[in-house]
């Protein structure tokens, strides 16, 4: 399958396992990690450029690095962004081939590891069991690493989802910054039905969906459509009337994906998107009860903290250019 051409500042990362419904086998996860590293590693320094931890106190390091040289100066200083991220995309598009976005972890791979353990002789069963556990841990740890790379990517990750996303495939879709799906696309956490609760996938799903709904899907294994999830969870593209017998649905889907990617890649600048992504999720996680602030409540804490960040936003070249362009009623010429 040939994916549509992207704007100059966007790039694809993709799953390429359509024969197995894009199951997230160990090799597929390794390939996905390699693709992410390639698009997130500085050509100048060879360092992986990720957003800082989503913690309010990280702003202290950013303010120091803004004034001096530091590992995250690229996030707040336009010249450092251009130097350290030269040639890297401002937007990533996560896609897969075939009728299914992803069926989750490769159960055959996990089953083979388990079977090799159970079929071993009693004298070696202990070591085989340990080996099987190690293989399973390797897969799940790598999956968690890939999810973390997506979450901390300075380039927003757009995720067009086709057909079906189950278990870790559902997790992958909900970890992306901007999931998009036709209203008929199905989502599912089926693990409970085979005695393997989708605990890892639930980490992303429970943070994107209302908690009660996420638990219902987790406990029952039932599927749900994108239309039922609604635009509060992901960007839902309505299925056009009579789309079952034509390519109308696919055309509408691709048109929406193209529109979103173009808007992010061409109508906004890279550094404000990256800094804004970090600040947005950080302020959302501020919790007064955990003693993270000295303010009266979470809203007060978030508002004051965000005010500090806004002052930093306003000093960037892109912000100055954007305000100048707005005043002059012209199209901005972004610096990052």
C-alpha positions, -999 to +999 in steps of 0.1 A: +000+000+000+012+035-009+003+061+016-007+096+004+021+122+000+027+143+031+037+180+035+074+187+036+075+189+074+056+157+081+068+120+080+053+086+083+059+060+110+042+028+101+032-008+112+040-033+084+025-066+094-008-068+075-006-106+071-011-108+109-035-079+112-006-057+122+000-076+154+026-059+177+051-087+177+086-082+191+100-075+157+072-050+148+078-031+181+115-030+175+110-016+140+085+010+153+110+020+180+137+023+153+115+045+132+107+068+161+144+071+170+152+080+135+127+109+134+135+121+170+173+120+170+192+152+164+214+150+133+238+174+149+243+159+184+231+123+179+209+127+210+173+116+212+152+148+216+122+141+238+099+163+257+108+166+294+089+146+320+053+160+324+060+174+358+055+211+368+089+214+383+105+206+349+098+243+341+127+252+363+152+233+341+136+248+309+141+283+322+177+277+331+184+260+297+166+289+280+192+313+294+222+290+291+232+258+272+213+227+283+198+195+269+164+210+264+173+244+251+159+234+217+124+234+233+125+271+242+151+287+220+144+290+183+180+290+170+187+259+191+156+242+177+168+249+141+203+237+149+194+205+169+163+195+149+175+204+114+158+181+089+135+164+115+097+164+109+074+187+128+045+162+125+045+124+126+018+103+110+014+068+125-003+044+100-007+007+091-014-013+060-044-035+054-080-036+067-071-037+104-051-010+122-037-033+148-049-065+165-027-058+195+001-081+208+010-112+188-007-138+208+008-167+188+043-153+197+033-151+234+017-185+233+047-201+217+069-188+245+045-201+271+042-235+253+079-240+252+080-235+289+052-259+297+065-287+274+100-287+289+111-316+312+106-312+349+144-308+355+145-277+333+110-264+339+121-237+363+147-222+340+123-225+310+096-207+330+120-180+338+130-177+302+093-175+291+087-148+317+117-129+305+105-130+269+070-118+278+085-090+299+108-080+270+077-076+247+057-056+272+086-034+282+094-026+246+057-018+240+058+006+270+089+022+256+073+028+222+042+044+239+065+066+259+084+077+228+051+087+211+038+105+242+071+125+246+076+131+209+080+169+203+063+163+169+026+157+174+016+122+163-014+120+141-029+084+139-054+075+112-071+043+124-088+020+099-111-010+105-103-023+140-080-015+169-079-040+197-059-045+229-024-029+225-036-017+191-063+003+209-035+015+233-013+026+204-042+046+189-051+063+221-015+071+229-012+092+198-018+129+201-045+131+173-063+098+166-087+099+136-112+072+125-143+067+105-174+064+126-176+027+118-141+018+131-142-006+160-122-006+192-119-033+218-101-045+249-108-083+245-082-097+269-105-106+298-122-131+275-091-152+273-079-147+308-053-120+299-067-087+312-057-057+290-040-040+319-013-023+298-036-011+270-059+003+297-033+028+308-039+048+276-075+039+271-085+049+307-068+083+302-086+091+269-121+077+277-144+084+306-132+061+334-165+041+338-167+035+300-131+024+298-136-001+327-168-014+310-148-022+279-119-036+300-142-059+321-165-072+293-143-073+263-171-058+242-163-036+212-174-001+206-174+021+174-157+054+169-191+070+165-201+057+199-169+070+215-175+104+199-154+135+191-145+139+227-122+109+224-110+111+189-116+129+156-146+110+142-152+111+104-189+104+097-195+075+073-212+091+043-246+077+032-243+047+008-206+044+016-209+006+018-209+002-019-185+030-029-152+045-020-169+075-005-160+066+031-123+061+023-122+094+004-138+112+033-114+096+057-082+105+037-095+140+031-098+146+069-064+131+076-048+153+049-065+184+063-053+177+098-017+169+088-016+200+065-029+222+092-004+210+118+026+209+094+020+241+073-002+264+094+016+261+127+052+262+137+072+233+152+085+247+184+052+261+197+036+228+190+063+209+209+064+233+239+027+236+239+022+198+239+045+195+269+028+224+288-007+212+280-003+177+295+018+190+324-008+215+336-035+189+332-017+166+356-011+192+383-026+178+415-028+199+446-035+169+468+000+155+460+016+186+474+030+197+440+020+233+446+013+258+473-018+272+456-053+269+469-065+243+444-056+225+411-072+251+389-054+279+407-021+260+405-025+252+368-035+288+359-005+303+376+019+277+363+005+282+328+010+319+331+047+314+336+048+292+305+028+317+284+054+344+292+080+320+279+059+313+248+056+350+241+094+355+239+099+330+211+106+340+175+075+322+162+052+340+187+067+374+178+063+365+141+028+353+146+016+384+164+034+406+139+017+388+110-017+390+127-013+428+132-002+432+095-030+408+083-005+386+064+005+349+065+032+342+091+066+330+080+074+305+108+110+302+121+108+266+133 
